[in-house]
Amino acid sequence: MDNKTKRIIGLIGSLIICLFGVYRLVVEVPSPVNTLIIPIVFAVTGFIGFTGNLIGLKKINN
């Protein structure tokens, strides 16, 4: 498996994690703050992973 394929798989996985976190934040809005920590962590780490993999993929293509 080459580096480009690994980056694409990581990109898709990070996007799924980010979207899952955002979805849970939208669905659980009236919940207390303690239950919102996990969706916030999922959304933030998924976004960081998505941007990191996107930058890495752009470097590979150039």
Phi, psi and omega per residue, in radians:
M1 nan 2.176 -3.093
D2 -1.462 3.017 -3.037
N3 -1.163 -0.601 -3.138
K4 -1.136 -0.727 3.128
T5 -1.137 -0.696 3.100
K6 -1.092 -0.710 3.123
R7 -1.153 -0.690 -3.141
I8 -1.174 -0.729 3.098
I9 -1.113 -0.745 3.085
G10 -1.117 -0.646 3.115
L11 -1.107 -0.804 3.137
I12 -1.160 -0.738 3.130
G13 -1.119 -0.741 3.119
S14 -1.154 -0.659 3.100
L15 -1.128 -0.709 3.112
I16 -1.117 -0.753 3.122
I17 -1.106 -0.754 3.131
C18 -1.107 -0.802 -3.136
L19 -1.150 -0.612 3.084
F20 -1.132 -0.747 3.107
G21 -1.117 -0.746 3.116
V22 -1.146 -0.699 3.109
Y23 -1.070 -0.794 3.139
R24 -1.152 -0.574 3.074
L25 -1.152 -0.696 -3.133
V26 -1.217 -0.678 -3.085
V27 -1.300 -0.645 -3.030
E28 -1.780 0.662 -3.089
V29 -1.082 -0.795 -3.093
P30 -1.337 0.073 -3.122
S31 -1.332 2.779 3.065
P32 -1.155 2.871 -3.045
V33 -1.125 -0.550 -3.097
N34 -1.057 -0.609 -3.130
T35 -1.457 -0.195 -3.130
L36 -1.585 -0.059 -3.091
I37 -1.147 -0.784 -3.096
I38 -1.126 -0.824 3.081
P39 -1.085 -0.599 3.088
I40 -1.126 -0.764 3.118
V41 -1.097 -0.747 3.112
F42 -1.076 -0.778 -3.105
A43 -1.132 -0.777 -3.085
V44 -1.227 -0.832 -3.117
T45 -1.191 -0.599 3.072
G46 -1.131 -0.704 3.114
F47 -1.165 -0.720 3.108
I48 -1.103 -0.768 3.102
G49 -1.127 -0.675 3.118
F50 -1.095 -0.846 -3.129
T51 -1.172 -0.657 3.110
G52 -1.121 -0.771 3.113
N53 -1.201 -0.591 3.103
L54 -1.157 -0.748 3.092
I55 -1.117 -0.754 3.105
G56 -1.103 -0.653 3.114
L57 -1.190 -0.666 3.094
K58 -1.143 -0.641 3.116
K59 -1.175 -0.620 3.132
I60 -1.202 -0.709 -3.107
N61 -1.211 -0.444 -3.126
N62 -1.500 nan nan
